[in-house]
Amino acid sequence: MAIGASDELLGTFVPIAVYWLYSGMYLALDGVERLDVYRLHPREEETAKNVVSRGAVVRGVLMQQVFQVAVSLTLFAVIGDDSGTEQKQPSALVMLLQFAIAMFVMDTWQYFMHRYMHINKFLYKHIHSKHHSLVVPYSFGALYNHPLEGLILDTIGGALSFLVSGMTPRTSILFFSFATIKTVDDHCGLWLPGNILHALFNNNSAYHDIHHQLYGNKYNFSQPFFVMWDKILGTYMPYSIEHRKGRGLESRPVKLDIAQQTKVD
């Protein structure tokens, strides 16, 4: 199949553009000091706890996206229709069903692969620990992974979601753009009021922040949509959003609550 200016190309490159545009929005917000009251970590913690520079993170993400493009274009070329006829698009109801199936497949794949990378000491030390070098997550670090992890968790997981759900390349543009927004938002490091994703999903920036801390390293593996596998398999760590002493917010495991802290209404 010859891939021209098509749904296949858009399905490959639009989610990448969405990644940098949505991350860029959070990067702009990061410069607004009055929003520090909604930060889950003080600014100084990023420098103190993260062992990789922002420049290195950008280079790492771009490398992963190169692999992502290669796999995506190869997949579309293999499964594509050479007849030249336009593919029939599904109804809105069918599209919603395909979204639901793809979300379930992606969540299931990522939960078990992600958890195994924590269980297997070799894989954690040499592969997954790269992502956890960002103890204080931020938006464009969402896909900062070892290339092998990016291939296994994100690229293969995305391909399986696409194939099992039976979605068309045009539907995939919407699905993977949404999944990208969700992943970036989960790593944004902010708990902004009115965030619709926090209202729709229990898997959010506070939930995932717990996982990035040492005490939460063996909990909250679910990503990027729901928390069902954590709850079913006993790896769910409940949390509360607390006012941090001084300024800002903090995502704290419920069992580690400190009496003198004031719970956010």
C-alpha angles and dihedrals in degrees: 000000000000108000111212131161090324147131087272092059092044091048089054102044107027094070089052091052089047090052094058096038094050091042088049090056090055091044088056091049089050088067093057104094096195088065090064087096087072097048117116090211132030114255093247092059091068091062094040100046107027111084097195130068124240090243091057089049092054091050091047093051092048090052091053091049091054089058089045092055092048094051094043095051091045091051093049091047092052098046097033126118115242094192093095093229118131113255115245111246121225126246119262090257093052090046091054090050090050090050090053093049092046091049091051093048093047093047092048095048094045095045095055096038092045093048092048090054087059095044095048105071094201093052092045094049097044103028120014098037088074090071091046091055081087098073087164103049123212133184105265091041090069092101097035099129142133106277091245092053091048089052095047102039105030110021099037091037089053092047091051091049090052095047099042094046092049092223121163122243088255092055089046089062089063097039098049092042089054092045089050093051090048093050093048091047091052089058099040095105092222134106100204120184114245095024102155092204090061089053093049101039134042086201099081145129094293093046093050093042088064089058092053092058122085094245091052098045093110096042141064097033093156118115150209108346120009139021097219098114092050090052095044095047100039100251096112115119112193117216143184130216109240135185107251117228105262104012140339136024137290133206106222131181109247093234090057095050115142115218097225094057118099118231117231113246 
